[in-house]
Amino acid sequence: MSQTDGGAGIKLAPSILTADFGLLAEEIRAAEAGGADYVHLDVMDGRFVPPITFGPLVVEAVRHATRLPLDVHLMIKEPEAQFEAFVEAGADIINFHAEASPHVDRLLRRVQAMGKRAGVCLNPGTPLAAIEEVLDVADEVMLMAINPGWGGQTLIPSMIDKLRRLRAMLDARGVSPDVEVDGGVKTGNIGACVAAGANVLVCGSSVYNAQASPEENLRELRAAAIQVSAR
């Protein structure tokens, strides 16, 4: 069964993908100061998605820089081959893509057997039916609101309805994994994501940008999310 807290509360998970890697520890401390709940780490292998980002060594460095939970998003082929390396590096949550493995149930349970929270991710074009049979196993379900690969993209509007349909599926089954949305989350749409059922919001370029500090951006994002969730 799910090990989640029932989705209570809004969690902001700034992605370091658009942070300044030359000042990574400072960037993470700034996110902490702004009230971040998680640090989100986008791992890409150049095979499942075109770019290559980073691996366990960067996750380990981030682990040394913060006590916040590390939300590791594996956009890689054969993710099960890397579970142990990322757990040893300090990951608290391991998210892998349903498109990357035919054995989603097995992999979720394997991550949980390692004492970590297990999440399954779906690309925009993958139907919810792909994970329907593991909703009572996953600790987290992540919907990509962009086609994965690069930060700074615009949220695909139809993914808001997909969030609603996911939330309805969960409610109908009486299960409560966290619902995470990743891609294009900004102050102008975070409210719609929360209203549709998301409680974990990945924020990349809306946190790390030249317009304001990470602290200021995170406070604005939380205010926009809370305003909707309080209705």
N, C-alpha and C positions, 0 to 999 in steps of 0.2 A: 504493500500500500504506500501511498505518498507519504513522505516525511515532512511535508511543508507545514507552515504555520497557518494554512487556510487562506493565504492571500491577504491577510490583514495588513493594511497600510500600503502606501505608495513607496516604491523603492526606485531611486534614481541610480543608474549604473553608467557613469561616464566611461566612454571608450577612449583608450589612450591612442587609438589609431591616428588621430589628428593632433595629438599632443607633440610638443617639442621633445624629441628623444634625447637631445643633448642636455636637457634639464628635466629628465623624467621624474626623478624623485621630488623635485620642486613642484612639478605639474600635479603629481599625485597628492602632495600635501595641500595644494590649493583646492583640489577637489574635496579633500577631507574637510577643509575649512568651510567649504560651501555646503556641507551637509550630505555628501555622497554616501550612499548605502553600500554600494559595491564598486569595485573596479572591474571594468569589462575589458577582456583581452581577446582581440580578433586574430586567430591563428589561421593563416592561409598558406597553402602548400604549392601554389602554382599549377595544380592539377585539378582539384575540385573547383577552384576558381582561378582566374588567370594570375593574379599577383602572388608574390611571396612576401610574407610579413616577418614573423619571428617565431621562435620556438620556446622550449622549456627554459633556456638560459635567461631570456627576458622575463618570463613569468617568475623565475626565482629572484631576479633583481627587484621586481615589483613587490614580491613577498617580503623582502628585507626592508622595503620602504614604507610599508603600511600594514596595519592590522585589520583593515577592511577585508571582507570576504572577496576572494578573487573569482570572478565569473568568467570562465574560460570557454570561448566559442570556437570549436574546432571546425573550420571550413576546409576539411582535408579528406582525402580518400583513405580508406582503411583506418578509421579513427581508433579502433580498438588496439592497434599496434602501438599507439602513443599514450594510452590512458595512464600507465604506470609512470611514465616520464613526467607527465604534467601533474599528477598527484604528488610525486616526490618533489616537484618544483614548488608546490604550495597551493595548487588549485583547491578551491572549496566547492565549486560547482563545475561540472563537466557537461557541456552541451555539444551534441554531435547531430549531424543531419540525417534524417530518415532516408534521404536520397543516396547517402553514402554507404548504407549497409542494408542487407535484406533481413538482418537479425536484430531489429530494434529492441524487442523485449529482452533478449539475452544481454545486449549491451547496457541497457538501463540497469538491469539487475547486477551486472558486473561492476559498474561504477558504484552502486549502492553498497555492494559487498566490500568495497575498498573504503567505506566510511564517508563517502562524498555524496553530495546531491547530484542527481542525474537529470539532464534535460534533453529533450528531443526538439529539433528545429525543422522548419519547413520553409522551402523557397516559395516565392509568390505563386508560381505556377503549379505547385503540388497541392492536391486536394486534401482536405482535413481527413478524409477517409483513410489516408495512409497511416494515421496514428490512432484511429478510433479504438483499436483493440488494446492500446497500451495507456489509455488515459488514467487508469487506476494504478499504474505503476510509476509513471513519470513524476518527479518532484517539480518539474518545470516544463512548460511547453512554450517554445519561442517561435513566433511568426516573423519572418523577414518581410518588412514593408518596402524593401527595395530588392533588386537583384544583387546578390552579394558579390563583393569584390573590391569596391572602392567606397571611401567615405565621402560625405558631402552631397549625396544624391537626394532627390526629392521623393518623399513618401508617396507610394502608389495609392491613390484614393480608395480603390476597391478593397484594399487590405483592411480598412476600417470595418467593412461589412464582414470580412472573414473573421476578424476578432469577435464580432458579435455572435457569429455562428459557432465559433469555438466556445465562447462563454456559455451559450445555450446548450451545447453538447455536454459540457462539464456539469452544468446545473441539472440537466436531465438525468445524468448518471450519479449525481450526488458525490462527486469527487472534486478536489480543490487544489490541484497543482497551481503554482504561480504561473501567470500568463505574462510572458515577456514579449515586447515588440522591439524590433531592432531595425533601424534604418529611417533616416529622414525625420526623426522626432524633434520638433521645435516648439517654441512657446505657442505658435499659432495652431498646432494640431495635437499637442499633448493632451489637452482636455478631451478631444474626440477619442483619443486612444483609451483614456481612462474610462470615459463614459461607455465605450464599447466593451470593456471588460479587462483591459490590461492593468496589471498592478506593478510590473517591473518595466521600466522605460530605459532603454539604452540610448544615450545621448552622446554623440561624438562631436561633430563640427558645431553643434549648438552649445557646447561647453567650451571647447578649445578653439578659439577664434581671435581675430584681431579687434573685434568690436568692443569686447568687455573682458574682464577677468573671469576665470573659471568660477570663482566664488559668486560673483554677481550673476553670471549666467545660470548657475545651478539654483540660486535663490529665486530667480524669475521663473524657471521651469517648474520648481516645486509650487510656487504660488499659483501658477496657471493650472497645475494638476489638482491641487487641493481645492481650488475654487469650484471645480466641476464635481469632485468626489464629495464635497460637502452639501451638494444640492439634495 
